């Protein structure tokens, strides 16, 4: 369109100039030896323009003649490149369809890996993976690292391969190098976060959460929850390492965002207990119990409870009296005080229509305390047949874990473990469905074990991901 406008303007200008010259008097004389040629100015101008046009056309024709060998070479190269693109595209389609034979045939037709390194190397890697040749695929991806335009793709392929073979350190190395190339890419940041969480590098993972928020890859609510879980995990590690002050700081950081986060409450309470501040420790546990009762909280509470003896759980039970944990704990306390009939009545909502294992075991203890061996045996048998006791269960893979962890030990998903009683479905309005967990026994409690499992005494690394060797 622009060329047409310019052509119109040029023609119009020539027409205007010709009109102006045609109205001018005079003549143009050209002497060639003894010959004199005279003509009107307009005719002379037209001949001059025609001469210039012929000169330009001749120059263009000469250029085409001189450029003919190069033009033919370019034409052949472009045609080969089009064939290469078509063959490589068909090869990628064959890979997607799972047809390795067709993919290899198209790869041979391409014969232009040096002209199209990105698609050629990618097709080679995909064919190798389709054939199960992981070493060949790794070589193809490694070859991509030598070119700036293919380096990121090669790192992606090597990262996925490292994950498949369980090489987390290698996966972290490749993801770190990819992060330095393109830190805004979502999969890179997510991969580094997941790998850091799996490795227990809580501080580094928290920094990546901040980066995800800046890149708008996470909402603020999700980011706050993740940072709370990371802080709780770090507090637990610091407790195991004997760093009570730092553990308390991290526990409080987690509880400010997630007040019912049980691991953070346990870590904070243990730090306060070691610092001889039992009242504040009890307050932490009581707040966590009011949010979500759990048997680990009840196990930790006697060491810091402001009430002793038979009333040591009184304040804890009063915070959430209708919850199944509170009912079991209250029944156990009542039976321990000798009020066996009252304890049995308190357990009835947990025994019908489907008896829970811990309630049945507590009924067996009560029957045994009354001297009714037959009833005790009957309730003990029911406890064995009752739904299983509570477990930490992953919401992603449904796998079970021995204890709480920020990362599922089976599938590696972050913050998916929750406390469930998978076999019990309570249909009582006053009793929530997630109700109960470990059994509270009538017999005197054994000496209190360590509240948290022992963990390696290591600090979360803060260094940048290692560079590719």
Phi, psi and omega in degrees: 000316180295322179297320178297320179298314179296319178298318178299317181296319180295313179298318179298319179296319179296319180297318180294317179297321179295320179295319180294318181291327182294336180268001182267136176283165177113182181210159178251125182251136177234121181257123175239094185067239179270358184264133178240125180246124177245142180207163179292147179305323181294320179293319179298319178296318179297318178296323179296317179296318180297321179296318178297317180298317179296322179295318180293319179296319178296318179297321178295318180296319178298320178297319178296320179296318180289329183270001186302314179299319180291323179297318178295322178296317178296320180298315179295321179295317179295321179294320178295322179294321177297318177297322180296313178303314182297316180295318179294321177297316177296324177296318178294323176296319179295322177297316179298329179275355179081018182260089183293324182297313178295322180297317178294324179295317178294327178295320177294323179294327183298307179049033184218037178303329180284337178275325181234074186296325183298303182290323181297312179292322178296317179296320178299316179296318182294321178295318179298318178293324179295327178276356183081013180267083183292327178295318177296320177296319179298320178296320179295317179293322179294325177298329181292338183293342182279354180240133180301325184284344181244357185299315183296319178296319178297319178296321177299314180296316179294325177297313180297320178297319179297320177297319182297323181267006176079017180271085184291325179293318176296318179298320179294323180294315180292319179295323178296319178293321177295325178296321179292332178281312184221082184291349180271353183288125186302316185294330181292312181295318179297318181296316180295323178296312181299317181292321178295320179293319179297325181276359181076021179267074189295319183294316179296321179295323179296322177297323178291328175298317177299319179295321179296323178293317179298324180274004179060038176265346178226147172282161183295324181295315179295319180297319179297318179297317180297318181292327176294316179297318178297319179294322178296318179296319179293322178297320179296318178295321180292326175297315179297331180274358179080015180262078190294318183297312179295323179296317179296320178298315180292321179297317178295323177299318179291319184288337176296327180268322183230085185301331182266015182284100189303314181301323178293319179296319179296316180295316180296319180295321179294321178296318179292323178297319179293335179267014178059046176233068187294327182296316178292325176297317179296322179297321178298313181293322180294320178295318178295321178295322179295330179279313183203095179302142181210144182299331179294327177293316178296326179291328181275340190292320184303329182291341183235002185295136176287345178254142182242171176067222187289343183257014189293338179256006188300313181292324180295314181296321183294339182287333182209066191293333184272352181287148181301322178298317179295322179296315179296315180297318180295319179296320179295319178294318180296316179294323179296335178276001178093000180269075189290316180299318179296322178294319178299319179296324180292334182275347186304319178298340180266002184248350181223142000278345182238110181298139175270151187300314184288325176294321179294320178295323177293323175297323177296320177297318180295316179297321178294323177294331177276354180086011181265088183296321182296314179294323179297317179295322180296315180291326177295321177293319177297324179297324179290329182269350184287165177305152183297159180287169184301149180217154170282118186237138180278130177285347181269309184250357182065013177283158181255148180234152181290333180203178182289143175207148177297335184237135177297127182292345182264309184254350178080006180291147184267133175055048179244357180277131176221155182276121182224155168249088193297339182262355187249127174236102183276136180243046181243126187300324184276359185233111181300153185293334183273019201316290205245165181220237187296150183283135173265122186264157176287325184297153180304139183294144177291168176306139186293124179279175176300136184290329184238145177294149180291136179234157178301140181276078180228148175271141176299125181294144180245000184290161176291156177304141183298144179284155177297134183291000000 
